[in-house]
């Protein structure tokens, strides 16, 4: 849930989850754009350069200048940089000290235009504030937790950033239990003012490593980008559940070849489901990602 400071269907929904309305002025204050969302990646300091090189060689793009900073409200030290690619952005951290709790468990950082209003909206939607707002050298941050235990960071910059829109918006992949799926989805929809693009209660189990089973998959789109909610019983073969993001590319084979050529490992070989050819890859340092191409 630390954010980097450098730093929208496929199917008709079978079930639409209602999102209680927020005041219009509040709606305007929350989201900025999908290109400002980052996936938080923590690796050992010795793996920072290897991960960055592999990730950028796989997807293209560039890195901001690496700095050493304190990005938590309590004392710590980490290298910090933003890896910006056409299909997704990573906030990369290589902690030189122990990682203060609860940092390292958050999945993403979402840029908001007003942190206090965003926190108010998140709480009204049902989120818990697990790290109260704190200052950093270029803005403010907070960590929130949604029903189902999904953590994310909200951040605000003193100077408004300007990043190019993605060529393909990545998926924020969220795993929740059946008992908390409704609560999570309603809460996030209320906060984000998003919409359910599809709600498949019998999605192919191959997507979670269980080809003989079915599970529920909810796809959401909002100003914050795309989210795939995978509702499971937690009986997940490795590495399913470990991936935090899904990256859309035009040529999966070529992308996997690039990844393997720079030290990444294909953990789940390509398979086709939901009009996507998909694979799971582990990059140097341990970061696991889903990579997919649309099947035309």
C-alpha positions in Angstrom: 0.0 0.0 0.0 2.8 2.3 -0.4 2.5 4.4 -3.5 5.3 5.6 -5.7 5.7 9.3 -5.4 7.4 9.6 -8.7 4.8 8.6 -9.8 -12.3 1.1 -19.1 -17.9 -4.9 -22.3 -17.0 -8.2 -22.8 -20.2 -9.8 -21.5 -23.6 -8.6 -20.3 -23.7 -8.8 -16.6 -25.8 -11.6 -15.3 -26.1 -9.9 -12.0 -25.7 -6.1 -11.5 -24.7 -5.0 -8.1 -26.3 -1.8 -7.0 -24.0 1.1 -5.9 -25.6 3.6 -3.5 -25.2 7.1 -4.8 -22.8 9.6 -3.5 -23.2 13.4 -3.8 -22.1 14.6 -7.2 -19.5 16.9 -5.8 -17.9 14.0 -4.0 -17.9 11.9 -7.1 -15.9 14.5 -8.9 -13.2 14.5 -6.2 -12.3 10.9 -6.1 -10.8 9.5 -9.3 -8.1 10.9 -11.6 -7.4 8.2 -14.2 -6.3 4.6 -14.7 -2.8 5.7 -15.8 -2.2 7.0 -12.3 -2.9 3.6 -10.7 0.2 1.7 -9.7 0.8 -1.9 -8.7 3.0 -2.0 -5.7 5.9 -4.4 -6.0 8.4 -5.2 -3.2 11.6 -7.0 -4.0 14.9 -7.5 -2.2 17.3 -4.6 -2.9 19.6 -7.0 -4.9 16.7 -7.8 -7.2 15.5 -4.3 -8.0 17.7 -3.7 -11.1 17.0 -7.2 -12.4 13.2 -6.9 -11.9 13.1 -3.4 -13.5 15.2 -4.6 -16.5 13.0 -7.7 -17.1 9.7 -5.9 -16.6 10.6 -3.0 -19.0 12.1 -5.3 -21.6 8.9 -7.4 -21.5 6.4 -4.5 -21.8 8.4 -1.5 -23.0 8.4 1.8 -21.3 10.8 3.5 -18.9 11.7 4.0 -15.3 11.8 7.2 -13.3 15.1 8.0 -11.5 15.6 5.7 -8.6 15.7 7.5 -5.2 16.2 6.3 -1.7 13.4 7.6 0.6 11.2 7.1 3.5 7.7 6.2 2.1 6.1 5.1 5.4 4.9 7.2 8.4 7.4 5.5 10.6 11.2 5.3 10.0 12.3 3.1 7.1 14.5 3.3 4.0 13.8 2.0 0.5 14.8 2.5 -3.1 11.8 3.8 -4.9 11.0 4.2 -8.6 8.1 4.1 -11.1 8.2 1.7 -14.0 5.8 3.2 -16.6 4.8 0.9 -19.5 2.1 1.2 -22.2 0.1 -1.5 -20.4 0.6 -0.8 -16.7 2.7 0.9 -14.1 4.6 -0.5 -11.2 5.7 1.3 -8.0 8.9 -0.6 -7.2 10.4 -0.8 -3.7 13.5 -2.4 -2.5 13.5 -1.9 1.3 16.9 -1.5 2.9 15.3 -1.7 6.3 12.5 -3.9 7.7 9.1 -3.0 6.1 6.8 -1.3 8.7 3.4 -3.0 9.1 1.1 -3.1 7.2 3.0 -1.9 4.2 3.8 -4.6 1.7 0.4 -6.1 1.8 -1.3 -3.4 -0.3 -1.9 -4.2 -3.9 -2.3 -0.9 -5.6 -1.9 2.9 -5.2 -4.8 5.1 -6.5 -4.3 8.8 -7.2 -7.1 11.0 -5.9 -7.6 14.7 -6.3 -8.4 15.3 -2.6 -7.2 12.7 -0.1 -9.4 13.8 2.8 -12.5 13.7 0.5 -11.4 10.3 -0.8 -11.0 8.9 2.7 -14.4 10.2 3.6 -16.0 8.6 0.6 -14.1 5.3 1.2 -15.3 5.1 4.8 -18.9 6.0 3.7 -18.7 3.1 1.2 -17.5 0.6 3.9 -13.8 0.8 3.9 -11.6 0.8 7.0 -8.6 3.2 7.2 -5.7 1.0 8.3 -3.1 3.7 7.9 -4.3 7.2 8.6 -3.1 9.9 6.2 0.5 10.9 6.5 2.8 13.3 4.6 5.6 12.5 2.2 8.0 14.8 0.3 5.6 15.3 -2.6 2.1 14.8 -1.2 0.1 12.7 1.2 -0.9 9.0 1.5 -3.2 6.6 3.4 -4.0 2.9 3.3 -7.5 1.6 3.3 -9.0 -1.9 3.5 -12.2 -3.1 1.8 -14.5 -5.8 3.0 -12.8 -9.1 2.3 -9.4 -7.8 3.4 -8.4 -6.1 0.2 -5.9 -3.3 0.9 -5.0 -0.4 -1.3 -3.2 2.9 -1.0 -4.7 6.3 -1.8 -2.3 9.1 -2.6 -2.3 12.7 -3.5 0.4 14.9 -5.1 1.1 18.5 -4.2 1.9 19.1 -7.9 -0.6 17.4 -10.2 1.2 14.8 -12.3 0.6 14.3 -16.0 1.0 10.7 -17.4 0.0 9.5 -20.9 -3.1 7.2 -21.1 -2.4 3.5 -21.4 -2.5 1.7 -24.7 -4.3 -1.1 -22.8 -5.6 -0.7 -19.2 -4.4 -3.4 -16.9 -6.6 -5.5 -14.6 -6.4 -5.2 -10.8 -6.9 -8.8 -9.9 -8.7 -9.2 -6.5 -9.4 -12.5 -4.8 -12.2 -12.6 -2.3 -14.3 -15.3 -0.6 -18.0 -16.0 -1.5 -19.0 -14.6 1.9 -17.5 -11.2 1.2 -17.9 -10.8 -2.6 -21.1 -8.9 -2.4 -19.9 -6.6 0.3 -16.6 -5.9 -1.4 -18.2 -5.3 -4.8 -20.9 -2.9 -3.5 -18.4 -1.0 -1.5 -15.9 -0.5 -4.3 -18.6 0.4 -6.8 -20.0 3.1 -4.4 -16.5 4.5 -3.9 -15.4 4.4 -7.5 -18.7 5.1 -9.2 -17.8 2.2 -11.4 -20.0 -0.4 -13.1 -20.2 -4.2 -13.4 -19.3 -5.2 -16.9 -19.9 -8.9 -16.4 -20.8 -11.2 -13.5 -20.2 -14.8 -14.5 -21.2 -17.3 -11.7 -19.9 -20.2 -13.8 -16.6 -19.0 -15.1 -14.2 -21.6 -16.3 -12.1 -22.9 -13.5 -9.0 -23.2 -15.7 -8.7 -19.4 -15.0 -7.8 -20.3 -11.3 -5.9 -23.5 -12.0 -8.9 -25.8 -11.6 -10.0 -26.8 -15.1 -12.7 -29.3 -13.9 -14.5 -26.7 -11.8 -16.4 -23.4 -12.1 -16.1 -20.2 -10.1 -17.6 -16.7 -10.0 -15.8 -13.9 -11.9 -16.9 -10.2 -11.7 -15.4 -7.6 -14.0 -15.6 -3.9 -13.0 -14.7 -0.7 -14.8 -14.3 2.7 -13.3 -12.3 5.9 -13.5 -9.6 3.9 -11.7 -9.5 1.4 -14.5 -10.3 -2.3 -14.7 -10.8 -4.7 -11.9 -11.3 -8.5 -12.0 -12.9 -9.9 -8.8 -12.2 -13.7 -8.5 -14.6 -15.2 -6.0 -13.1 -18.5 -4.7 -13.1 -20.9 -1.8 -9.3 -20.4 -1.4 -8.4 -23.8 -2.8 -6.0 -22.4 -5.3 -3.0 -24.2 -6.8 0.2 -22.1 -7.0 0.6 -19.5 -8.3 -3.1 -18.5 -8.6 -4.0 -15.9 -6.0 -0.4 -14.5 -6.0 -0.8 -12.3 -9.0 -1.9 -8.8 -8.4 -2.3 -7.5 -11.9 -3.2 -8.6 -15.4 -1.5 -7.0 -18.4 -3.0 -7.0 -21.9 -0.7 -7.3 -24.8 -1.2 -7.7 -28.6 1.0 -10.8 -29.0 1.2 -13.1 -26.0 3.9 -15.5 -27.4 6.2 -12.6 -28.3 5.7 -11.0 -24.9 6.5 -14.3 -23.1 9.6 -14.7 -25.2 10.8 -11.3 -24.1 10.0 -12.1 -20.5 11.9 -15.4 -20.6 14.8 -13.8 -22.3 15.3 -11.4 -19.4 15.1 -13.8 -16.5 11.3 -14.3 -16.0 9.7 -17.7 -15.7 6.4 -18.9 -17.2 4.6 -20.5 -14.2 1.4 -21.3 -16.1 1.6 -22.0 -19.8 -0.8 -20.2 -22.1 -4.5 -21.3 -22.1 -7.6 -19.8 -23.6 -10.7 -18.7 -21.7 -13.2 -15.8 -21.9 -11.8 -14.8 -25.3 -8.4 -14.4 -23.8 -5.2 -16.3 -24.2 -3.6 -16.1 -20.8 -0.4 -17.1 -18.9 1.1 -16.4 -15.5 4.7 -15.3 -15.2 7.1 -14.7 -12.4 9.6 -11.9 -12.8 13.0 -11.7 -11.1 12.5 -10.9 -7.4 9.3 -12.9 -7.2 6.6 -10.7 -8.6 3.8 -12.8 -10.3 1.7 -11.3 -13.1 -1.1 -12.5 -15.4 -0.4 -11.6 -19.0 -3.1 -12.0 -21.7 -4.0 -11.2 -25.3 -7.5 -10.9 -26.7 -8.5 -13.7 -29.0 -10.1 -12.2 -32.1 
